[in-house]
């Protein structure tokens, strides 16, 4: 730990996934670290994002299981949701992880500074009048729930932050935005018994995914009774004592108890002194090079404030990278295309690498091959009574460049997909691997067997 009055090796502004990962790894490498956080250590992911939402999704999965018990010969009934009990479970999960993280930071000798930090020079962060100087400064101030111009949050118009604190299951909800956040909350609320209407301005739900996955999710949501409107923009909302009326540009209206605004997250960079110190911002994002350097002094940036995928595990990986970079280890930069993406709805969506459309744009449609392996041929998926598929995208006669999956629990398969894409594996390489039976993981093996020209449990 740095002596009083001497600079730290690293001052990290922001204690979310990117910030605390930087701090922990830097301390592990013997560097003196100060970690500044205005809220709770762990940031959005732990307290307002990944962890609490996935706890809700697990509760939703149990609710669906109770409804469907007879299908498996289990006598069970669904009597309703005890939202106080759900929130107690959710908050308990968060509290346990929070306590563990606090213990980790404390045990590594990191100076944790609670308070609102501001960059006041290229090597100094000020917190409540006290200045912390570092030989290196890492900016990792995270993101916030965005809204649309003129759309005020309040009352019956909420974001994911308020949705996580609801003490009841709403009878009906309009979800504005069909991306990851929107479809996950839609999935939860439908399982809890609410009527859900999604409004998405683009032509498909989860529009950043391969179109085949989007269409599969749309089919599944129709079957579940989740309504959605595509290609029609939001025009306005009127709030009443009993609910909201949402109007689209086409004139279509929807009435509901609540409007959830889920139009993405914006970088938290305003009024933190970044621009005053010469750091370039683009639409609020910090502009960096491939090694996450801002171009100013020894100032670096990581996580949601850096353009690209806004994912906790991306920030975590970038934090480790920066700690090793600062320590002089010359680590390999984090490659955006090899970062896995998971949407934890029912069904789940998981992907890594490029979509078929992106591959065609990069290499030409005639230089791209694809294959879909249907989970109907997978024993464990039949046991789970889930449907879906694995879609592979490869360069013609070359490596696999994209793995895209839809179905229950496929998020647990994306680790192998990351290895396949990241290591530029050929179908023949993966086909030679033995996948345990019966697992859903076999579906990846079967897909690669088929793409290698030797399909086994597949019609061809």
KOLTILUM-829194 format. One record per residue: residue in one letter; x, y, z of N, C-alpha, C in turn. Coordinates in steps of 0.02 Angstrom, whole numbers, padded with zeros to 5 digits, always signed. Atoms other than C-alpha are relative to their C-alpha. Layout:
AXYZXYZXYZ;...
// end
This chain:
X+00042-00059+00000+00000+00000+00000+00044+00062+00000;X-00040-00061+00006+00066+00173-00046+00005+00037+00066;X-00009-00041-00060+00139+00280+00092-00039+00066-00008;X+00035-00064+00004+00042+00439+00135+00042+00053-00037;X-00034-00053+00037+00085+00579+00014+00037-00024-00062;X-00034+00025+00060+00163+00464-00117-00052-00024-00050;X+00051+00021+00050+00077+00423-00280-00009-00075-00001;X+00014+00071+00012-00007+00256-00310+00028-00019-00068;X-00017+00023+00067+00048+00149-00454-00060+00008-00046;X+00062-00003+00040-00132+00144-00513-00056+00030+00041;X+00062-00024-00029-00286+00246-00471-00056-00019-00049;X+00055+00024+00042-00444+00165-00536-00064+00038+00019;X+00062-00037-00012-00601+00272-00554-00058-00042-00023;X+00057+00044+00016-00751+00156-00546+00012-00070+00026;X-00009+00065-00032-00777-00004-00447-00046-00054-00027;X+00039+00053+00031-00882-00106-00569+00045-00055-00026;X-00037+00058+00025-00825-00259-00667+00068+00018-00027;X-00065-00020+00029-00688-00169-00764+00046+00029+00053;X-00041-00034-00050-00629-00064-00618+00027-00047+00053;X-00026+00042-00053-00619-00195-00483+00046-00055-00027;X-00046+00049+00030-00540-00322-00602+00069+00030-00010;X-00063-00035+00006-00405-00194-00641+00036+00002+00067;X-00029-00008-00066-00377-00163-00456+00026-00066+00028;X-00020+00064-00028-00372-00346-00405+00062-00028-00035;X-00058+00027+00037-00253-00399-00543+00062+00043+00011;X-00058-00044-00012-00140-00247-00519+00030-00013+00068;X-00024+00015-00067-00128-00282-00333+00035-00068+00002;X-00030+00067+00003-00091-00464-00371+00070+00003-00030;X-00065-00009+00033+00055-00404-00478+00047+00045+00040;X-00044-00038-00045+00125-00303-00332-00004+00075-00006;X+00008-00072+00008+00062-00131-00381-00042+00030+00057;X+00040-00036-00050-00005-00002-00257-00061+00029-00035;X+00062-00016+00035-00187+00028-00302-00049+00038+00044;X+00057-00033-00031-00323+00152-00255-00060-00011-00045;X+00061+00015+00037-00500+00106-00308-00055+00046+00025;X+00049-00050-00018-00630+00245-00309-00068-00020-00027;X+00068+00019+00021-00817+00206-00314-00051+00043+00038;X+00050-00044-00031-00964+00323-00283-00059-00039+00029;X+00055+00041-00024-01091+00184-00258+00027-00060+00037;X-00021+00062-00032-01069+00003-00207+00052-00036-00043;X-00049+00041+00034-00917-00101-00252-00035-00055-00038;X+00033+00050+00042-00967-00216-00395-00040+00032-00056;X+00032-00039+00054-01059-00082-00494-00067-00028-00024;X+00065+00018+00029-01208-00107-00608-00011-00075-00003;X+00009+00072+00011-01178-00291-00645-00023-00034+00064;X+00016+00035-00062-01184-00347-00464-00064+00025+00032;X+00055-00028-00038-01316-00229-00397-00062+00018-00041;X+00057-00023+00040-01427-00171-00541-00003-00032-00069;X-00002+00028+00068-01391-00284-00689+00003-00076+00000;X-00007+00072+00013-01323-00458-00723-00027-00045+00055;X+00016+00047-00054-01342-00540-00554-00073+00003+00022;X+00071+00001-00021-01513-00480-00494-00048-00020-00055;X+00046+00020+00054-01593-00501-00665+00002-00075-00011;X-00003+00072+00010-01529-00679-00680-00033-00037+00058;X+00037+00029-00056-01598-00716-00506-00074+00001-00015;X+00071-00003+00019-01768-00657-00568-00015-00052-00054;X+00011+00048+00054-01749-00765-00723-00001-00072+00026;X+00002+00068-00029-01712-00918-00617-00066-00011+00036;X+00066+00005-00031-01868-00884-00514-00054-00011-00053;X+00048+00008+00055-01963-00869-00678+00002-00071-00028;X-00007+00069+00024-01893-01038-00735-00036-00048+00047;X+00034+00044-00049-01958-01118-00574-00075+00007-00006;X+00073-00010+00009-02129-01039-00601-00025-00039-00060;X+00020+00039+00060-02137-01114-00776+00002-00074+00014;X-00005+00070-00016-02080-01281-00707-00059-00024+00042;X+00058+00018-00041-02220-01280-00578-00063-00008-00043;X+00058+00003+00045-02348-01247-00716+00001-00065-00041;X-00007+00053+00050-02280-01386-00826+00016-00068+00030;X-00020+00062-00032-02250-01522-00697-00035-00062-00027;X+00038+00058+00023-02388-01636-00762+00029-00029-00064;X-00030+00022+00062-02297-01645-00928+00054-00053+00013;X-00053+00046-00018-02160-01742-00837-00022-00050+00054;X+00025+00046-00050-02273-01840-00721+00007+00025+00072;X-00008-00030-00066-02246-01721-00575-00063+00039+00017;X+00060-00035-00020-02399-01661-00481+00019+00066+00033;X-00017-00066-00026-02366-01476-00460-00049+00050-00029;X+00043-00054+00023-02469-01319-00474+00034+00067+00012;X-00026-00068-00008-02427-01136-00494-00053+00043+00034;X+00049-00038-00038-02515-01033-00362+00012+00075-00004;X-00014-00072+00005-02432-00865-00395+00070+00017+00023;X-00066-00024-00017-02280-00760-00360-00003+00040+00065;X-00010-00039-00061-02231-00699-00187+00059+00046-00013;X-00054-00045+00023-02134-00547-00245+00047+00019+00057;X-00044-00013-00057-02069-00512-00070+00051-00057+00009;X-00044+00057-00005-01998-00687-00066+00051-00002-00057;X-00046-00003+00057-01924-00670-00241+00054+00053+00012;X-00049-00054-00012-01841-00505-00193+00048-00018+00056;X-00044+00021-00054-01774-00580-00032+00053-00049-00026;X-00048+00046+00031-01695-00722-00131+00050+00038-00043;X-00043-00040+00045-01626-00601-00262+00050+00041+00040;X-00044-00043-00040-01557-00481-00132+00051-00040+00040;X-00047+00043-00036-01478-00625-00036+00058-00022-00044;X-00053+00018+00047-01383-00680-00190+00049+00058-00008;X-00042-00059+00009-01320-00503-00219+00042+00014+00062;X-00035-00016-00062-01275-00477-00036+00059-00047+00012;X-00055+00048-00010-01171-00636-00029+00059+00014-00045;X-00054-00016+00047-01072-00591-00184+00034+00066+00018;X-00027-00065-00019-01051-00412-00124+00048-00007+00059;X-00043+00010-00058-00980-00468+00042+00065-00034-00020;X-00060+00035+00024-00860-00586-00046+00047+00047-00037;X-00041-00046+00038-00800-00449-00163+00034+00051+00046;X-00030-00046-00048-00773-00327-00019+00059-00033+00035;X-00054+00036-00032-00668-00460+00066+00061-00008-00044;X-00056+00007+00047-00564-00488-00090+00040+00065-00006;X-00034-00064+00008-00525-00303-00112+00039+00018+00063;X-00034-00014-00064-00482-00284+00072+00061-00044+00009;X-00056+00047-00011-00370-00438+00074+00059+00013-00045;X-00055-00014+00047-00267-00376-00073+00037+00065+00017;X-00034-00062-00019-00215-00215+00016-00016+00059-00044;X+00021-00055+00043-00309-00104-00105-00031+00055+00042;X+00031-00057-00034-00353+00070-00043-00067+00014-00033;X+00067-00011+00027-00541+00079-00068-00025+00068+00024;X+00023-00067-00014-00607+00257-00077-00074+00006-00018;X+00072-00007+00012-00795+00279-00058-00017+00073-00011;X+00018-00069+00013-00855+00438-00142+00001+00014-00075;X+00004-00020+00071-00884+00531-00305+00068+00027-00022;X-00066-00020+00025-00720+00543-00400-00006+00040-00064;X-00004-00042+00059-00673+00668-00533+00073+00007-00022;X-00068-00007+00026-00520+00676-00646+00019+00074-00002;X-00017-00071-00005-00436+00841-00603+00067+00016-00033;X-00060-00008+00041-00270+00814-00693+00013-00068-00032;X-00011+00062+00036-00195+00681-00803+00024-00057+00044;X-00021+00053-00046-00133+00586-00651-00034+00002+00068;X+00030-00010-00066-00252+00637-00512-00077-00005-00003;X+00072+00003-00010-00428+00593-00456-00016+00032+00067;X+00020-00034-00062-00513+00703-00326-00065-00028+00025;X+00061+00027-00032-00641+00633-00205-00013+00042+00063;X+00020-00040-00058-00729+00753-00085+00058+00042+00027;X-00054-00045-00020-00580+00872-00083+00067-00033+00011;X-00064+00037-00008-00447+00736-00062+00023-00024-00068;X-00028+00019+00065-00331+00702-00208+00040-00064+00004;X-00036+00063+00004-00265+00532-00258+00037-00001-00067;X-00043-00004+00059-00119+00534-00379+00026-00069-00017;X-00025+00065+00022-00066+00385-00483+00047+00007-00059;X-00043+00001+00059+00072+00346-00604-00041-00019-00063;X+00048+00017+00052-00070+00274-00706-00070+00011+00028;X+00070-00008-00019-00256+00314-00703-00042-00041-00048;X+00045+00041+00041-00389+00193-00764-00071+00026+00011;X+00070-00024-00003-00562+00262-00805-00046-00059-00014;X+00046+00057+00008-00699+00132-00780-00066+00017+00035;X+00058-00027-00036-00853+00231-00732-00067-00028-00023;X+00061+00038+00014-00980+00116-00815-00053+00036-00041;X+00055-00024+00042-01150+00154-00889-00063+00010+00041;X+00064-00014-00032-01327+00208-00848-00056-00020-00049;X+00057+00016+00042-01500+00162-00912-00021+00060-00041;X+00017-00055+00044-01536+00271-01063-00076+00007-00007;X+00069-00011+00021-01701+00347-01114+00001+00031-00069;X+00004-00034+00064-01762+00429-01274-00009+00074+00012;X+00009-00072-00008-01761+00617-01302-00073+00017+00016;X+00067-00021-00020-01912+00692-01213-00039-00051+00040;X+00035+00052-00039-01958+00529-01125+00027+00000+00071;X-00021-00007-00070-01950+00564-00939-00014-00064+00038;X+00008+00058-00042-01923+00423-00817-00032+00021+00066;X+00034-00017-00062-02041+00426-00667-00070-00028+00000;X+00067+00027-00006-02205+00360-00601-00005-00069-00031;X+00011+00064+00032-02265+00220-00713+00046-00012-00060;X-00051+00007+00052-02123+00247-00837+00066-00015+00035;X-00057+00023-00039-01975+00148-00771+00056-00027-00045;X-00055+00035+00032-01805+00079-00818+00013-00065+00038;X-00017+00062-00034-01724-00084-00766+00016+00011+00073;X-00016-00014-00070-01665+00001-00606-00062-00005+00044;X+00061+00003-00039-01843+00025-00545-00035-00068-00006;X+00032+00066+00010-01903-00140-00619+00027-00051+00049;X-00030+00048-00046-01782-00234-00507-00025+00010+00072;X+00023-00015-00068-01860-00152-00353-00076-00007+00008;X+00073+00005-00005-02044-00184-00392-00020-00050+00054;X+00023+00044-00054-02138-00260-00246-00062-00039-00021;X+00059+00036+00025-02275-00334-00356+00014-00022-00072;X-00003+00018+00071-02298-00420-00522-00052+00043-00036;X+00049-00041+00036-02378-00295-00641-00047-00043-00041;X+00048+00038+00040-02535-00353-00728+00018+00003-00074;X-00017-00008+00070-02473-00285-00894+00057+00050-00007;X-00059-00043+00011-02315-00204-00962+00011+00009-00075;X-00028-00012+00066-02260-00122-01122+00075+00008+00009;X-00073-00003-00003-02074-00150-01147+00025+00036-00062;X-00027-00040+00056-01992-00016-01254+00072-00021-00012;X-00067+00024+00016-01843-00100-01335+00002-00076+00001;X-00002+00072+00006-01822-00278-01397+00070-00028-00001;X-00067+00026-00008-01638-00296-01357+00005-00047+00059;X-00012+00049-00053-01561-00403-01221-00040+00017+00063;X+00033-00019-00062-01629-00306-01072-00076-00007-00007;X+00072+00001+00011-01803-00290-01145-00028-00071-00003;X+00028+00067+00007-01826-00473-01192+00009-00040+00064;X-00008+00036-00063-01757-00535-01026-00055+00019+00049;X+00055-00020-00044-01882-00431-00926-00067-00025-00026;X+00062+00026+00028-02020-00480-01046-00009-00073+00017;X+00001+00071-00015-01976-00662-01017-00018-00012+00073;X+00014+00006-00072-01977-00642-00827-00073+00014+00014;X+00067-00021-00017-02141-00549-00819-00053-00046-00029;X+00048+00048+00029-02229-00670-00936-00003-00063+00043;X+00000+00059-00044-02174-00816-00828-00034+00014+00066;X+00031-00020-00063-02236-00721-00676-00076+00012-00008;X+00071-00006+00011-02407-00703-00758-00024+00065-00030;X+00020-00065+00028-02406-00528-00834-00013-00006-00075;X+00008-00008+00072-02467-00480-01007+00055+00048-00024;X-00058-00038+00022-02318-00414-01104-00004+00018-00074;X-00003-00024+00069-02304-00309-01262+00068+00033-00010;X-00065-00030+00016-02131-00271-01334-00008+00046-00060;X-00002-00046+00057-02104-00122-01449+00073+00007-00021;X-00068-00004+00026-01948-00131-01558-00002+00036-00068;X+00000-00041+00061-01910-00002-01694+00033-00036-00058;X-00035+00036+00053-01796-00120-01792-00041-00061-00022;X+00042+00053+00028-01859-00266-01897-00004-00064+00042;X+00000+00063-00038-01818-00402-01768+00015+00013+00073;X-00023+00001-00069-01801-00437-01583+00075-00017+00001;X-00073+00009-00006-01620-00447-01521+00035+00013-00067;X-00021-00014+00069-01570-00359-01683+00075-00006-00012;X-00073+00007+00010-01382-00375-01652+00021-00073-00010;X-00016+00071+00008-01393-00565-01661-00011-00022-00072;X+00013+00029+00065-01393-00676-01814-00076-00003-00011;X+00072-00004+00013-01563-00659-01898-00036-00066+00014;X+00032+00065-00015-01597-00845-01878-00018-00006+00073;X+00015+00002-00071-01586-00827-01689-00059+00047+00017;X+00055-00048-00012-01699-00673-01691-00067-00031-00019;X+00063+00030+00022-01832-00766-01790-00021-00057+00045;X+00016+00055-00045-01821-00917-01676-00028+00026+00066;X+00025-00029-00062-01845-00808-01522-00070+00028-00011;X+00067-00027+00014-01993-00722-01604-00053-00056-00002;X+00046+00057+00002-02075-00891-01638-00015-00025+00071;X+00008+00024-00068-02045-00945-01459-00042+00048+00042;X+00038-00050-00038-02114-00782-01388-00074-00001-00020;X+00070+00005+00022-02271-00797-01494-00034-00059+00035;X+00027+00060-00031-02296-00972-01425-00013+00011+00075;X+00008-00014-00072-02274-00905-01247-00052+00053+00013;X+00050-00053-00010-02401-00767-01276+00030+00068+00013;X-00032-00065-00005-02275-00625-01275-00010+00036-00067;X+00013-00037+00062-02334-00496-01402+00058+00048-00015;X-00053-00048+00018-02214-00385-01498-00018+00035-00065;X+00009-00041+00059-02220-00246-01626+00069+00017-00027;X-00065-00010+00031-02074-00232-01748-00004+00054-00054;X-00004-00049+00054-02019-00091-01863-00045+00060+00007;X+00045-00056-00012-02132+00039-01784+00027+00039+00061;X-00034-00038-00053-02054+00179-01681-00048+00027+00052;X+00036-00030-00055-02112+00244-01514-00012+00074-00015;X+00017-00071+00011-02202+00412-01527-00012+00038+00064;X+00014-00036-00062-02258+00452-01350-00036-00044+00050;X+00035+00036-00053-02334+00396-01186-00040+00050+00042;X+00041-00039-00047-02475+00465-01079-00012-00042+00062;X+00008+00035-00063-02484+00419-00897-00066+00019+00033;X+00063-00011-00036-02648+00399-00802+00007-00028+00070;X-00001+00027-00068-02692+00350-00624+00005-00076+00000;X+00002+00073+00001-02713+00170-00677+00051-00032-00046;X-00048+00030+00046-02579+00148-00810+00028+00049-00050;X-00030-00040+00053-02500+00210-00970-00032-00018-00067;X+00019+00013+00069-02552+00228-01151+00060+00018-00044;X-00059-00009+00042-02407+00205-01272-00023+00005-00072;X+00017-00012+00070-02423+00273-01449+00061-00009-00044;X-00054+00009+00048-02316+00220-01597-00010+00048-00059;X+00004-00047+00056-02278+00322-01753-00054-00019-00049;X+00053+00022+00045-02403+00218-01851-00070+00019+00025;X+00064-00014-00031-02540+00273-01732-00026-00056+00045;X+00019+00056-00043-02552+00104-01647+00011+00019+00074;X-00007-00015-00071-02581+00117-01460-00003-00065+00042;X+00002+00056-00047-02553-00002-01314-00012+00028+00070;X+00013-00019-00069-02623+00014-01138+00031-00052+00047;X-00030+00046-00048-02532-00061-00989+00007+00035+00067;X-00011-00028-00067-02496-00038-00805+00065+00039+00004;X-00066-00030-00003-02313+00005-00834+00031+00003-00070;X-00043-00002+00059-02193+00058-00972+00071-00009+00023;X-00071+00010-00013-02018-00014-00958+00040+00027-00058;X-00043-00029+00051-01891+00089-01054+00065-00040+00001;X-00059+00044+00004-01755-00033-01111+00033+00012-00068;X-00029-00020+00065-01669+00060-01253+00076+00003+00003;X-00073+00004-00004-01491+00021-01201+00028+00041+00057;X-00035-00034-00054-01362+00096-01087+00050+00050-00029;X-00046-00052+00023-01260+00255-01106+00061+00003+00044;X-00062-00004-00039-01080+00286-01050-00005+00054+00053;X+00002-00047-00056-01063+00371-00881+00066+00040-00001;X-00062-00039+00008-00934+00503-00929-00011+00075+00010;X+00014-00072-00005-01022+00672-00907+00022+00028+00068;X-00017-00038-00060-00956+00798-00781+00049-00037+00046;X-00051+00035-00040-00811+00688-00726+00070+00027-00015;X-00064-00031+00014-00673+00800-00795+00039-00029-00057;X-00037+00034+00052-00626+00690-00940+00021+00048-00056;X-00015-00045+00056-00639+00817-01080+00046+00057+00020;X-00043-00054-00023-00557+00952-00976+00074-00021+00001;X-00069+00024+00000-00402+00842-00968+00023-00024-00069;X-00020+00014+00068-00398+00820-01156-00020-00067-00027;X+00022+00067+00022-00481+00650-01167-00056+00008-00051;X+00048-00005+00054-00580+00628-01328-00061-00044+00014;X+00062+00037-00006-00762+00577-01313-00037+00000-00067;X+00041+00006+00060-00873+00516-01455-00068-00026+00021;X+00067+00015-00024-01058+00519-01412+00001-00023+00073;X-00007+00016-00070-01003+00507-01232+00048-00056+00016;X-00047+00055-00010-00889+00357-01256+00072+00025-00002;X-00071-00018-00001-00703+00370-01218+00035-00035-00059;X-00035+00027+00058-00600+00347-01376+00068-00026+00022;X-00063+00031-00019-00455+00226-01351+00030-00037-00060;X-00030+00043+00051-00331+00128-01456-00010-00073+00019;X+00012+00071-00013-00323-00062-01462+00026-00023+00068;X-00027+00017-00066-00225-00062-01299-00034+00041+00055;X+00043-00035-00047-00360+00045-01214+00031+00063+00028;X-00031-00063-00021-00250+00199-01201-00039+00058-00030;X+00041-00056+00022-00339+00366-01214+00038+00050-00043;X-00040-00048+00036-00195+00456-01298+00022+00059+00043;X-00017-00053-00047-00174+00567-01145+00040-00029+00058;X-00041+00021-00057-00031+00540-01022-00001-00075+00010;X+00007+00070-00017-00046+00374-00932-00072-00015+00022;X+00071+00009-00014-00235+00375-00936-00028-00053-00047;X+00028+00055+00036-00324+00216-00989-00075-00004+00014;X+00073+00007-00011-00508+00166-01002-00022-00071-00016;X+00024+00068+00010-00606+00004-00993-00074-00004+00016;X+00070+00014-00017-00782-00067-00986-00049+00037-00043;X+00056-00027+00037-00945+00012-01037+00012+00070-00029;X-00014-00067+00028-00869+00185-01069+00041-00003-00064;X-00039+00009+00062-00765+00113-01212-00047-00028-00054;X+00045+00024+00053-00857+00088-01379+00006-00076-00010;X+00000+00072+00011-00907-00092-01409-00054-00033+00041;X+00049+00039-00039-01005-00229-01321-00001+00023+00072;X+00007-00020-00071-01072-00171-01153-00017-00061+00041;X+00008+00063-00036-01046-00333-01060+00049-00001+00059;X-00042+00002-00060-00979-00362-00885+00064-00040-00011;X-00059+00042+00009-00862-00501-00940+00050+00033-00048;X-00046-00039+00042-00789-00387-01075+00039+00048+00044;X-00034-00047-00045-00752-00256-00943+00049-00035+00046;X-00042+00039-00044-00681-00388-00828+00065-00019-00036;X-00059+00020+00039-00563-00451-00965+00044+00061-00016;X-00038-00060+00014-00512-00274-01011+00037+00025+00062;X-00033-00020-00062-00474-00237-00829+00062-00041+00014;X-00059+00043-00009-00357-00387-00816+00054+00020-00050;X-00047-00020+00052-00277-00335-00980+00037+00064+00020;X-00032-00064-00017-00246-00157-00918+00048-00007+00058;X-00046+00010-00056-00170-00213-00753+00066-00030-00024;X-00061+00032+00026-00048-00324-00848+00038+00046-00047;X-00032-00049+00043-00014-00188-00975+00040+00050+00041;X-00033-00049-00044+00028-00063-00838+00061-00032+00035;X-00055+00035-00033+00138-00194-00753+00056-00020-00047;X-00053+00013+00048+00238-00213-00913+00002-00071-00027;X+00000+00070+00022+00184-00390-00958-00016-00008-00074;X+00016+00002+00071+00134-00346-01138-00053-00052-00017;X+00052+00050+00014-00030-00444-01138-00032+00009-00068;X+00035-00003+00063-00131-00484-01292-00066+00038+00009;X+00063-00038-00007-00275-00359-01320-00061-00045-00005;X+00063+00036+00002-00453-00418-01295-00031+00009-00069;X+00029-00002+00067-00528-00462-01464-00076+00001+00005;X+00072-00010-00008-00707-00399-01476-00040-00058-00030;X+00039+00051+00034-00766-00534-01598+00001-00067+00036;X-00004+00064-00035-00714-00674-01480-00034+00003+00069;X+00035-00007-00064-00818-00610-01333-00069-00032-00005;X+00066+00032+00003-00969-00722-01298-00056+00045+00022;X+00059-00040-00016-01144-00647-01288-00057-00047+00018;X+00055+00043-00022-01291-00723-01194-00060+00043+00018;X+00063-00029-00021-01473-00670-01180-00037-00053+00039;X+00024+00051-00046-01550-00760-01031-00077-00004+00002;X+00073+00008+00005-01731-00764-01090-00016-00074-00003;X+00021+00069+00014-01833-00922-01114-00033+00000-00069;X-00064+00036-00001-01769-00985-01233+00060+00048+00003;X-00062-00039-00001-01591-00927-01209+00029+00008-00070;X-00038-00011+00061-01484-00856-01348+00073+00008+00020;X-00071-00007-00014-01295-00874-01350+00038+00001-00065;X-00037-00005+00062-01170-00825-01481+00070+00027+00012;X-00068-00027+00000-00989-00784-01516+00024+00002-00072;X-00024-00008+00068-00904-00721-01672-00049+00039-00042;X+00039-00042+00045-00986-00646-01825-00063-00036-00024;X+00062+00027+00028-01160-00669-01894+00011-00019-00073;X-00004+00017+00071-01194-00741-02066+00002+00063-00043;X+00003-00062+00040-01235-00567-02132+00067+00037+00004;X-00064-00034-00007-01075-00492-02061+00056-00037-00036;X-00051+00039+00035-00971-00635-02130-00005+00011-00075;X+00010-00011+00072-01048-00612-02303+00025+00069-00021;X-00023-00068+00015-01011-00426-02296+00076+00004+00000;X-00073-00002-00007-00830-00458-02245+00035-00039-00055;X-00036+00045+00046-00783-00603-02359-00037-00014-00065;X+00040+00015+00058-00923-00611-02487-00044-00060+00013;X+00048+00054-00014-01078-00722-02482+00023-00067-00027;X-00022+00063+00030-00997-00852-02595+00060-00030+00036;X-00057+00024-00038-00853-00869-02472-00019-00019+00071;X+00024+00016-00067-00961-00911-02322-00044-00062-00003;X+00043+00059-00006-01039-01077-02271-00034+00001+00069;X+00036+00004-00064-01170-01105-02135-00031-00068+00007;X+00034+00062-00014-01250-01253-02052-00041+00008+00064;X+00041+00001-00060-01393-01273-01928-00011-00072+00022;X+00014+00065-00030-01404-01423-01813-00057+00008+00048;X+00060-00008-00041-01576-01441-01736+00005-00040+00065;X-00003+00033-00065-01587-01483-01551-00048-00059+00006;X+00046+00058-00001-01726-01608-01593+00039-00065-00003;X-00041+00060+00003-01585-01731-01625+00046-00009+00060;X-00044+00002-00058-01502-01699-01457-00038-00029+00060;X+00035+00036-00053-01550-01818-01316-00015+00043+00061;X+00011-00039-00060-01527-01699-01170-00051+00056-00012;X+00049-00051+00017-01627-01563-01258-00070-00029-00001;X+00065+00033-00001-01768-01688-01283-00023-00012+00072;X+00015+00010-00071-01760-01729-01097-00025+00064+00031;X+00018-00066-00027-01771-01544-01056-00062+00029-00035;X+00057-00023+00040-01913-01525-01183+00010+00070-00028;X-00015-00064+00032-01827-01380-01267+00011-00010-00074;X-00013+00001+00072-01815-01338-01450+00049+00056-00016;X-00048-00050+00020-01688-01236-01544+00051-00029-00048;X-00051+00026+00046-01529-01258-01644+00067+00033+00014;X-00067-00029+00002-01344-01226-01661+00014+00018-00072;X-00018-00023+00067-01293-01123-01812+00074+00017-00002;X-00071-00014+00009-01113-01121-01871+00010+00042-00063;X-00020-00041+00058-01037-00991-01988+00074-00010-00009;X-00072+00009+00014-00871-01029-02071+00019+00033-00065;X-00027-00020+00065-00762-00958-02206+00007-00062-00043;X-00002+00058+00044-00771-01073-02356+00069-00032+00001;X-00062+00039-00007-00640-01209-02331+00046+00028+00054;X-00040-00031-00052-00582-01110-02180-00027-00012+00070;X+00020+00010-00070-00609-01092-01993-00072+00023+00013;X+00065-00023-00024-00772-01069-01900+00008+00070+00029;X-00005-00070-00021-00800-00882-01873-00060+00023+00041;X+00058-00019-00039-00969-00884-01786-00036-00061+00026;X+00041+00052-00030-01066-00996-01667-00061+00033+00030;X+00062-00033-00021-01249-00951-01636-00049-00053+00022;X+00042+00053-00028-01368-01050-01525-00063+00029+00032;X+00062-00019-00033-01547-01041-01463-00031-00063+00030;X+00030+00056-00035-01633-01154-01336+00012+00007+00074;X-00010-00002-00072-01646-01183-01149+00072-00017+00017;X-00067+00013-00029-01477-01173-01060+00058+00004-00049;X-00056-00001+00048-01373-01143-01217+00053+00050+00020;X-00052-00046-00025-01283-01002-01126+00058-00038+00031;X-00053+00040-00031-01187-01140-01038+00045-00033-00052;X-00040+00032+00053-01120-01201-01207+00047+00049-00034;X-00035-00049+00040-01046-01038-01267+00075+00002+00016;X-00072+00002-00015-00878-01067-01180+00039-00038-00052;X-00034+00037+00053-00832-01201-01306-00004+00038-00065;X+00006-00040+00060-00898-01089-01443+00054+00054-00003;X-00052-00051-00002-00777-00954-01386+00068-00029-00018;X-00064+00032+00016-00630-01075-01395+00004-00015-00075;X+00002+00017+00072-00683-01130-01570+00015+00062-00042;X-00009-00061+00039-00694-00952-01637+00067+00032+00016;X-00062-00034-00020-00549-00882-01537+00063-00034-00025;X-00059+00037+00023-00430-01019-01589-00004-00018-00074;X+00008+00009+00072-00492-01017-01770-00001-00074-00019;X+00004+00072+00012-00538-01201-01766-00038-00014-00065;X+00035+00026+00059-00590-01294-01922-00053-00050+00024;X+00050+00049-00020-00746-01404-01917+00030-00069+00016;X-00032+00065-00010-00634-01558-01930+00034-00004+00068;X-00033-00001-00065-00540-01504-01773-00050-00016+00056;X+00049+00009-00053-00698-01498-01668-00035-00067-00007;X+00033+00064+00012-00776-01652-01749+00039-00057+00032;X-00043+00053-00028-00629-01754-01683-00005-00003+00077;X+00006-00001-00073-00668-01705-01502-00059-00043+00023;X+00053+00042-00026-00772-01823-01395-00042+00041+00050;X+00045-00037-00043-00923-01738-01316-00041-00048+00042;X+00034+00046-00046-01003-01819-01163-00074-00009-00019;X+00070+00018+00016-01171-01905-01187-00035-00023+00064;X+00038-00048+00040-01306-01859-01151+00007+00071+00029;X-00005-00071-00018-01268-01673-01143-00023+00043-00058;X+00015-00047+00054-01326-01522-01240+00064+00018-00036;X-00065-00015+00031-01141-01495-01273+00012-00042-00062;X-00006+00043+00060-01153-01639-01396-00024+00035-00063;X+00027-00034+00058-01252-01524-01509+00055+00039-00037;X-00056-00033+00033-01094-01424-01542+00043-00050-00038;X-00038+00051+00035-01001-01583-01584-00035-00025-00062;X+00039+00024+00058-01140-01644-01698-00001+00051-00056;X+00001-00053+00051-01148-01476-01787+00066+00001-00038;X-00065+00000+00034-00962-01483-01823+00012-00063-00040;X-00003+00060+00041-00974-01663-01879-00035+00010-00067;X+00038-00013+00061-01105-01610-02004+00036+00048-00047;X-00035-00050+00042-01006-01459-02063+00064-00029-00029;X-00061+00034+00026-00854-01572-02084-00018-00053-00052;X+00021+00046+00052-00958-01679-02202-00015-00070+00023;X+00015+00068-00025-00995-01826-02087-00054+00004+00054;X+00054-00006-00050-01162-01794-02001-00019-00068+00028;X+00019+00062-00031-01215-01926-01876-00075+00001+00018;X+00070-00005-00020-01378-01884-01785-00033+00058-00037;X+00030-00053+00039-01439-01773-01926-00022-00028-00067;X+00023+00019+00066-01541-01796-02083+00036+00042-00053;X-00035-00038+00052-01448-01747-02240-00017-00027-00069;
// end
